[in-house]
Amino acid sequence: EQAMDYGDGSATRGPDGAPIAFGPVLYAANKHIGDECSSQNSSFIDCKTGDANPRACLQQGKQVVSCVQTVLKKLDNQCPAQLTKFAQCLNNNQNKFHMCRAEQQALEECSPLP
């Protein structure tokens, strides 16, 4: 399994081989996550709005995490080079999207948004 390398020595893959959900990867996948995990996110926010107890929303939080992990695995399987290049660019440019539009376009062409 080829590891993602961001040039900063950070571990980028979990024990299952999937990308670790950290800053640049999450930023790179944000549109896909927003689209595919919107119902889970809404459920979590609704729960948090209705109950200040952090334990009350653990199940909804787990559903959000599970959805994000699924999206990352899907993107990594479909478009590993594009995801890696976009995340690397964001990592190298302080997460400034305007510096990485070509890499963003390549990812979105590989895995189109609805």
HELIX and SHEET records of a PDB file:
HELIX    1   1 GLY A   23  ALA A   28  1                                   6    
HELIX    2   2 ASN A   30  GLU A   36  1                                   7    
HELIX    3   3 SER A   38  GLY A   50  1                                  13    
HELIX    4   4 PRO A   54  CYS A   57  5                                   4    
HELIX    5   5 LEU A   58  GLN A   78  1                                  21    
HELIX    6   6 PRO A   80  ASN A   92  1                                  13    
HELIX    7   7 PHE A   97  MET A   99  5                                   3    
HELIX    8   8 ARG A  101  CYS A  110  1                                  10    
END                                                                             
